[in-house]
Amino acid sequence: MSRSRSLLSFEGSYRNGGTNMETNETNLPTSDISLDTYDRYCRQIDKEDDLINQRINWLLVSQSILFAALGISNRTILDVTLEVALVGIGVSVFIGASVWGALLSLRSYRQKLIESCPPEKDVNCCYPQLHRSRFNMGLGLVAPILIPVLLLVAWIIVIFE
């Protein structure tokens, strides 16, 4: 049985009362981390992921409204380009900073979970993996990090045109 298959079968068997239905073996965690502690970390990590998603949505909605306002103001006599651009820059900076803070919290939670497992044991031996390779993690962070930066650059271009 492959390692990923064993993690999946363990998770299902543990939640079904601790007995693996296929082999009729008891699969209790061999880590010193309790299931309750692991579940609390999982819930907190899910919460932070949801907050990042909400912040990116707020950013995209607010920026869409601001770009629409900019387009409408360019068709009228009233020129509010600078004001709209400054609000766009402020929103990009503030939401970008809040996303960055959430990413740091996620990193902290994952690190604390790993540190709470004894050095001779791997937390992934007993529970589903909460962290990925650095490459995969980096790919997952491209959007939350780069979207605020790209919108910030777009507003700076609007100001200097």
N, C-alpha and C positions, 0 to 999 in steps of 0.2 A: 504494500500500500504506500502510495507516495506521501510526502510530508504534507502537501496541501490537502490531500484527501483525508489524511488522519486528523488534521485540524478541524475540517468540516464535520467529520463523523464524531469527533469528540464533543464539539459544541452541541450538536444535535443530541448526542447520548447524555451529556451532562444535564441538559435542560429537560430531558425525558426521565428524570429521576436517578441518573447516575448509572444506568445500565445500557450498554451497547446492544441494540436489538439484533444486530447481525451475529455477534459472537457471544452474546450473553455474558460479557465481561463488565466489571465495574470500572468506570473511568473517573476516578476522583483526581483533582488537581494535585500534582506533585510539587508545585511551587509553594512558597510561603505566602504568596499573595492570596487573600481570600477572594472568593467570587464576588462578594459584596463590594470590596475595594475596587476590583476590576470593573464591575458594573458602574460604580460611581465615576471612575475615570472615563469610561465610555460615554456616559450621559453628559459629562461636562464637555468632552471633546465634541460630541454631537451638537451641543448647545453653541459652542464657539463656531463650529462650521455653519450653523444656521445664522448666527449673527453676521458672519462674513458675507454670506449670501444676501441677507437683508441689506447690508451696507452697500454692496455692489449694486443691488437693485435700486436703492435710494439714489446712488450716484448716477446711474444711467437715466432714471426718470427725471431727476433734477436737471441734468445736463441736456436732455432732450427738450425740456421746457425752456431752458435758457437759450439754446440754439434756435428754437422756434421764435422766441422773443427777439433775438438778434435779427433773424430774417424779416420779421414784421417791422422792426424799427428801421431797417435799411430801406423799406419801401415808403416810409412816411417822412415827414419833415423833421420830426423829432429824432435826434441822433443820440442814442444812449449806448453806443457800442462799448465805450470804456467802462461804464457802470455795469453792464451785463457781463462783460469779460472779467471784471474784478470779482463779481459774485461767483462766476464760474470757477475762477482760480481758487477762491476761498473754499468753496464747496469741495473741489477736488483735493485740496490740501487737507481739510479737516476729515473728510471721509477716508482719504488715503491713510492718514495717521491712525484713525480708528481701526482700519483693516490691519495695518501693521501691528498695532497693539494686540489684536485678536490672534494674529499669527504667532506673536511671541508667547501668548498664553497657551496656545496649542502646543508649541514646542516645549514649554515648561511642563505641561501635563504629561506629555509623552515621556519626557526625561524623568519626571518623578515616578512614573509607573515603572520604567526600566530600573531605576535606582532602588525601588522598593523590593525588587526581586534579588535574592542572594546572588553573588557573583558566579557561583558555580552552576547556577541554573539560568536558563533563558526563559523570560516571561512568555515567549512564543511557543514554548514546549507544552504549555497547558491551556492557553487561551488563544483565540484568534489574534492575528498580528494587527497591531495598531499603527505601526510605522512601516514605511516603504523604503526602498532604496533612495539614495540622495537624488539620483537622476529622475525617478518617478515623482518624488516629492517636488523637485524643481519644476517639472512640467505642470504639476497641479497648481503651483503658485504663480504661474505666468500671468493668468488673467487677473487675479486679485491685486497683484503688484503693478502690472503694466497698464491696466485700464485707467487708474487715476493719473498716472504719469503721462500717458498719451493725451488725456483730456486736458491736463495742465499745459502741455506743450501746444495743443490746439488753441487754447485761449490766449497764450502768449503770442502766437502767430496772429491771431485776430487783432490784438492790441497794436502790434507793430506793422500791420498792413496799412 
